């Protein structure tokens, strides 16, 4: 009789993590699609809309490090359940809050800013905590692919956001679009709580063979001293990774915040055509995220983590720098979109290397170190208004050139990163 091959438990766990990532991006960015309807109701200026959007980015950057520590303390199962539940509640409150303070448009704006700030704070721990879960559940030199897959899921969430939320707004109104999507966070939390576990040894479905595979190559370590994770937060290589990640995400936020406006204002596409073309970079990003993760894992096994992660990170960011410039100077607008799609795709190509590299350095403190990495990665979101000012003052071409220079700096920093040197945290006396 032919034996039926089942999906290993670690990949089922990854499936639930990808579901959380997909739902997260639907719930965190649905406001961007609803903004025209919100502006029409409350007569907000563009600057006021910027304050509403910026409140999320500010909290998201500020709470990365505390969020990583939060995940380190509670463990992935409890932490991710709490986070997903909060996304559902706060998404529903986004539709309710303006009605509670409708005495003036200012009151509605303050209500939206408050809810978005709280949502940013509860979004911040997601990827550091997921990185910690992946470190626990996947074998050494197998961390890049699952981390990159989370980038694939968020890219697909971003790509599907427009049509889903637009259809809901047209059918039911902008408030109802939040009410309809809010239960997704609660359902994802319940699913993760039922199936997820902090460690493979805690899951009854994990076989001895799979547990041995996951644990292979991990050196036994004495118990850490209380607060030992603090030493990881100031480790040289963790800080270099965070600095390089900052430079990469300057380009990411150019796409996330300004691509649609660029397509309409600079390239002359219609709103409808821009909406379709806007999805292309994120679809390419989903594909190249997986390719980059698989490539990084394969290279780490073949030539070691130092050059395995470095090759993907440095070469990927070099491609980002070149493609961003090439797209900016392309005369044909469709060629520009194709080049920009590849450019964004290569930012995602490097995601697995950044998160896998952090895991190699931080080991059991990956969630806390991931908070440092993602703090660097999301500070460009807070600085986004400066890029808007650059566009107003000097135009799109110099602004995009600046992004290319940051991408080149990210590649150079990778040449200084040694992910094969684990962070040294103090241990308890035995």
C-alpha positions in Angstrom: 0.0 0.0 0.0 1.3 3.4 -0.9 2.1 5.6 2.1 0.3 9.0 2.0 2.8 11.8 2.5 1.4 14.5 4.8 2.5 18.1 5.1 5.1 18.4 7.9 3.7 20.3 10.9 6.3 23.1 10.5 4.8 24.0 7.1 1.3 23.9 8.5 2.5 26.3 11.2 3.9 28.5 8.4 0.6 28.4 6.6 -1.1 29.9 9.7 1.6 32.5 9.9 1.1 33.4 6.3 -2.6 33.7 6.9 -1.9 36.2 9.8 0.4 38.2 7.5 -2.2 38.3 4.7 -5.0 39.4 7.1 -2.7 41.9 8.7 -2.1 43.8 5.4 -5.8 43.7 4.5 -6.7 45.3 7.9 -3.8 47.7 8.3 -3.9 49.3 4.8 -7.7 49.3 4.0 -7.8 52.9 5.1 -5.8 54.0 2.1 -8.5 52.8 -0.2 -11.2 54.4 1.9 -9.6 57.8 2.1 -11.5 59.4 -0.9 -14.8 58.4 0.7 -13.7 59.7 4.1 -12.4 62.9 2.7 -15.8 63.4 0.9 -17.7 62.9 4.1 -15.6 65.1 6.5 -14.1 67.5 3.9 -10.5 66.7 5.1 -7.6 68.5 3.5 -4.7 66.4 2.1 -2.6 67.5 5.0 -5.2 66.3 7.5 -5.3 62.9 5.7 -1.5 62.9 6.0 -1.8 63.2 9.8 -4.3 60.3 9.9 -2.0 58.1 7.9 1.1 59.3 9.7 -0.3 58.4 13.1 -0.1 54.7 12.2 3.4 55.0 10.8 4.6 56.8 13.9 3.3 54.1 16.3 4.5 51.3 14.0 8.0 52.6 14.2 8.0 53.4 17.9 6.7 50.0 19.0 8.9 47.7 17.0 11.4 47.2 19.8 8.9 47.0 22.6 6.9 44.7 20.4 9.8 42.4 19.9 10.4 42.3 23.7 6.6 41.6 24.1 6.8 38.6 21.8 10.0 37.4 23.5 8.3 37.5 26.9 4.9 36.0 25.9 5.9 33.6 23.2 4.5 33.4 19.6 1.3 31.6 20.5 -0.1 34.1 23.0 1.5 37.2 21.5 0.1 36.6 17.9 -3.3 35.7 19.3 -3.5 39.0 21.2 -2.3 41.0 18.2 -4.7 39.5 15.7 -7.7 40.0 18.1 -6.7 43.6 18.5 -6.6 44.1 14.7 -10.2 43.0 14.4 -11.4 45.2 17.2 -9.5 48.3 16.1 -10.6 47.8 12.5 -14.2 47.8 13.6 -13.5 50.9 15.7 -12.2 52.7 12.6 -15.7 52.8 11.3 -17.3 53.6 14.7 -14.9 56.2 16.1 -15.7 59.2 13.8 -19.4 58.9 14.7 -18.5 59.1 18.4 -16.8 62.4 18.0 -18.8 63.9 15.1 -19.3 67.3 16.7 -16.7 68.5 14.2 -14.5 67.3 11.4 -11.6 68.0 13.8 -13.1 65.6 16.3 -13.5 62.9 13.6 -9.9 63.4 12.6 -8.7 63.1 16.2 -10.8 59.9 16.6 -9.3 58.4 13.4 -5.8 59.4 14.4 -6.2 57.8 17.8 -7.5 54.5 16.4 -4.8 54.4 13.7 -2.1 55.1 16.3 -3.3 52.2 18.4 -3.6 50.0 15.3 0.0 50.9 14.5 1.2 49.9 18.0 -0.6 46.5 17.7 0.8 45.9 14.2 4.4 46.6 15.2 5.2 43.3 16.9 3.9 41.0 14.1 7.0 40.4 12.1 9.5 40.3 15.0 7.3 37.7 16.7 6.8 35.7 13.5 10.6 35.7 13.0 10.9 34.2 16.5 8.3 31.6 15.7 10.1 30.7 12.5 13.4 30.4 14.3 11.8 27.9 16.7 10.0 25.9 14.1 12.4 25.6 11.1 15.9 24.0 11.0 19.1 26.0 10.8 19.8 27.3 7.2 16.1 27.0 6.6 14.9 30.3 7.9 15.1 32.5 4.8 12.3 30.8 2.9 9.6 31.0 5.6 10.5 34.6 6.4 10.4 35.5 2.7 7.0 33.7 2.4 5.6 36.2 5.0 6.7 39.0 2.6 4.9 37.1 -0.2 1.7 37.0 1.9 1.8 40.7 2.7 2.5 41.6 -0.9 -0.5 39.5 -2.0 -2.6 41.2 0.7 -1.5 44.6 -0.6 -2.2 43.6 -4.2 -5.8 42.4 -3.3 -6.6 45.3 -1.1 -7.8 47.6 -3.9 -10.4 45.4 -5.5 -11.7 44.0 -2.3 -12.1 47.2 -0.3 -13.3 49.2 -3.4 -16.1 46.6 -4.0 -17.2 46.7 -0.4 -17.2 50.5 -0.4 -19.3 50.7 -3.6 -21.8 48.1 -2.2 -22.1 49.1 1.4 -20.1 52.3 2.1 -16.7 52.9 3.7 -17.8 52.2 7.3 -19.3 48.9 6.4 -16.1 47.9 4.6 -14.3 48.0 7.9 -17.1 46.1 9.7 -17.1 43.3 7.1 -13.3 42.9 7.3 -12.9 43.2 11.0 -13.9 39.6 11.9 -11.0 38.3 9.8 -8.6 39.4 12.5 -10.7 37.6 15.2 -11.0 34.4 13.1 -7.3 34.4 12.4 -6.5 34.8 16.1 -8.8 31.8 17.0 -7.3 29.6 14.3 -3.7 30.4 15.4 -4.5 29.8 19.1 -6.0 26.4 18.3 -3.2 25.2 16.2 -0.1 27.3 16.9 2.5 26.4 19.6 5.6 28.2 20.7 7.9 25.2 20.3 7.7 22.0 18.1 8.1 19.9 21.2 4.8 21.3 22.5 2.8 20.2 19.4 1.4 16.6 19.6 1.4 16.2 15.8 5.2 16.7 15.5 6.9 13.3 14.9 10.3 12.4 16.4 11.8 12.6 13.0 10.6 16.1 12.3 11.6 17.2 15.8 15.1 15.8 15.2 15.3 17.6 11.8 14.3 21.0 13.4 16.8 20.6 16.2 19.7 19.4 14.0 22.7 21.8 14.1 21.6 23.7 17.1 24.3 23.8 19.8 22.9 23.2 23.3 23.2 26.3 25.4 23.1 27.0 29.1 20.0 28.9 30.3 20.3 32.7 29.7 20.7 35.1 32.5 17.7 37.4 33.3 17.5 40.2 30.8 20.2 38.6 28.6 18.3 39.6 25.4 19.4 43.3 26.1 22.9 42.4 24.9 21.5 41.3 21.5 19.8 44.7 21.0 23.2 46.5 20.8 25.1 43.8 18.9 27.2 45.2 16.1 25.7 42.9 13.4 22.1 43.4 14.5 22.6 47.2 14.3 24.3 46.9 10.8 21.4 44.8 9.6 18.9 47.3 10.9 20.8 50.1 9.2 20.9 48.3 5.9 17.2 47.5 6.3 16.5 51.2 6.9 18.1 52.0 3.5 16.1 49.2 1.8 12.8 50.4 3.2 13.4 53.9 2.0 12.7 52.4 -1.5 9.8 50.3 -0.1 8.1 53.3 1.3 8.5 55.2 -1.9 6.4 52.5 -3.6 4.0 52.1 -0.7 3.3 55.8 -0.2 3.9 57.5 -3.6 3.6 55.0 -6.5 0.0 55.6 -7.3 0.5 59.4 -7.2 3.6 59.1 -9.4 1.7 57.0 -12.0 -1.1 59.6 -12.2 0.8 62.9 -11.9 4.2 62.1 -13.5 3.4 59.3 -16.0 -0.1 60.5 -17.0 -2.1 57.3 -16.4 -5.8 57.5 -15.7 -7.0 56.6 -12.2 -8.5 53.3 -13.4 -5.3 52.3 -15.3 -3.2 53.4 -12.3 -5.2 51.2 -10.0 -4.5 48.1 -12.2 -0.8 49.0 -12.7 -0.4 49.7 -9.0 -0.9 46.0 -8.3 1.9 44.8 -10.6 5.0 45.6 -8.4 3.4 43.8 -5.4 2.6 40.7 -7.5 6.2 40.6 -8.7 7.3 41.2 -5.1 5.4 38.2 -4.0 7.1 36.0 -6.5 10.7 37.3 -6.0 10.3 37.1 -2.2 9.9 33.3 -2.4 12.7 33.1 -5.0 15.0 35.1 -2.7 14.2 33.0 0.3 14.9 29.8 -1.5 18.1 31.2 -2.9 19.3 32.4 0.4 18.6 29.1 2.2 20.3 27.1 -0.6 23.4 29.4 -0.5 23.6 29.2 3.3 23.7 25.4 3.1 26.2 25.4 0.3 28.7 28.2 1.2 27.6 29.2 4.8 25.4 31.9 6.2 28.0 34.7 6.0 28.1 34.7 2.2 24.7 33.1 1.7 22.9 36.0 3.3 25.4 38.5 2.0 25.1 37.5 -1.6 21.3 37.8 -1.7 21.3 41.0 0.3 24.1 42.9 -1.5 23.3 41.7 -5.0 19.5 42.2 -4.5 20.0 45.8 -3.3 22.4 46.5 -6.1 19.6 45.5 -8.5 17.2 47.8 -6.7 19.5 50.8 -7.1 19.9 50.2 -10.8 16.3 49.4 -11.6 15.0 52.4 -9.7 17.2 54.7 -11.7 16.4 52.9 -15.0 12.6 53.2 -14.3 12.9 56.9 -13.4 14.7 57.7 -16.7 12.7 55.4 -18.9 10.9 57.4 -21.7 8.1 54.9 -22.2 5.7 54.8 -19.2 4.9 51.1 -19.6 8.6 50.3 -19.6 8.9 52.4 -16.5 6.2 50.4 -14.8 7.9 47.1 -15.7 11.3 48.3 -14.4 9.7 49.6 -11.2 7.9 46.3 -10.7 11.2 44.5 -10.9 12.7 47.1 -8.6 10.1 46.5 -5.9 10.4 42.8 -6.5 14.1 42.9 -5.7 13.4 44.7 -2.4 11.3 41.6 -1.5 14.0 39.3 -2.9 16.3 40.5 0.0 13.7 40.1 2.8 14.6 36.5 3.6 18.3 37.4 3.9 17.6 40.2 6.4 15.4 38.1 8.7 17.4 34.9 8.3 20.6 36.9 9.0 19.0 38.3 12.1 18.1 34.8 13.3 21.6 33.6 12.7 23.0 36.4 14.8 20.4 36.5 17.6 19.4 32.8 18.0 16.9 32.4 20.8 16.5 36.2 21.0 15.3 36.6 17.4 12.0 38.2 18.4 13.8 41.0 20.4 16.5 41.5 17.7 13.7 41.5 15.0 12.3 44.5 16.9 15.5 46.3 16.3 15.6 45.2 12.6 12.1 46.4 12.0 12.6 49.6 13.9 15.2 50.5 11.3 13.0 49.2 8.5 10.0 51.4 9.4 11.6 54.7 10.3 11.4 55.6 6.6 7.6 55.5 7.0 7.8 58.3 9.5 10.1 60.3 7.2 7.6 59.9 4.2 6.5 63.6 4.4 10.1 64.7 3.6 9.8 62.8 0.3 6.6 64.5 -0.4 8.3 67.8 0.2 11.2 66.8 -2.1 8.7 66.0 -4.9 7.1 69.5 -4.5 10.5 71.3 -4.4 12.8 69.4 -6.8 10.5 67.0 -8.7 10.2 63.2 -9.0 13.6 62.4 -10.7 15.9 63.7 -7.9 13.6 62.1 -5.3 13.8 58.7 -7.0 17.6 59.2 -7.4 17.8 59.7 -3.7 16.1 56.3 -3.2 18.6 54.7 -5.5 21.5 56.0 -3.4 19.9 54.6 -0.3 19.6 51.2 -2.0 23.3 51.3 -3.0 24.2 52.1 0.6 22.1 49.2 1.8 24.2 46.9 -0.5 27.5 48.3 0.8 26.5 47.8 4.4 25.9 44.1 3.6 29.6 43.8 2.9 30.2 44.7 6.6 27.7 42.3 8.1 28.9 39.0 9.6 25.8 36.8 10.3 28.1 33.9 11.1 29.1 35.6 14.4 26.4 35.0 17.0 25.6 37.7 19.5 27.1 37.0 22.8 24.5 37.2 25.7 25.5 36.6 29.3 24.5 33.2 30.7 23.5 32.0 34.1 26.2 30.4 36.2 25.8 26.6 36.4 
